[in-house]
């Protein structure tokens, strides 16, 4: 094993932990916090962190023309769509972790890889093989196992588990949009537009019915922004050092970190069925990711 691969694995492992930690933070807040407020504070913090770097790169006079350049209108539209997907993912993810065990929410969210492959096949015309379909089926079956539905009950699936599924779908769409925009735009411009656009959208949506929050809740949720930025930085460093196919299994260590955080902070011990479902999700989604990046 090369030294670069070891470093890459360390970076991606740290990134997986940081994202598991980020999605744990809403669970530490009071019941007064609405999921859209969680998303707003997360993206606002991310925007405030990345904005100084963007201004330094383009100057105060050149920043706005760089953002609204007519030649990049189509690209900006895609950034806007990605911001909408990100807002949906964070808001529904926040609802999920508050209402079901952290490890369960994280495991279901990891099914995003299946939806990313599906969206890529539909919109980018990427080819699906029979092995892809089997792996996707295993992954989705694992998500059903983790969700623990009771088909004989009136409400056969919990709202928390349903929210985690919506998060996975939105996350998968975001991954496909990122795949296209990443090769056509700079990282700084992408992060500035996505975080800024999401903040503006959520400000409009939440202004009319904003719940007053304790300062401790605001500080906790604002911390999601820098944690997300650092997590993205770790993944970028890792994937620059090694092939994506070698690192995909490490990304799914986030499920393990979520389980450990759930035990330490909330005394949430995973059930055997949840562990089995998580293994199915990671195996199916991991196979898809490795075959698509190899």
Secondary structure as GFF3:
##gff-version 3
##sequence-region A 1 294
A	DSSP	alpha_helix	3	25	.	.	.	ID=ss1
A	DSSP	three_ten_helix	26	28	.	.	.	ID=ss2
A	DSSP	alpha_helix	35	67	.	.	.	ID=ss3
A	DSSP	three_ten_helix	70	72	.	.	.	ID=ss4
A	DSSP	alpha_helix	73	99	.	.	.	ID=ss5
A	DSSP	alpha_helix	102	109	.	.	.	ID=ss6
A	DSSP	alpha_helix	112	123	.	.	.	ID=ss7
A	DSSP	alpha_helix	130	147	.	.	.	ID=ss8
A	DSSP	alpha_helix	159	181	.	.	.	ID=ss9
A	DSSP	alpha_helix	187	206	.	.	.	ID=ss10
A	DSSP	three_ten_helix	207	209	.	.	.	ID=ss11
A	DSSP	alpha_helix	215	241	.	.	.	ID=ss12
A	DSSP	alpha_helix	244	251	.	.	.	ID=ss13
A	DSSP	alpha_helix	253	266	.	.	.	ID=ss14
A	DSSP	alpha_helix	272	293	.	.	.	ID=ss15
###
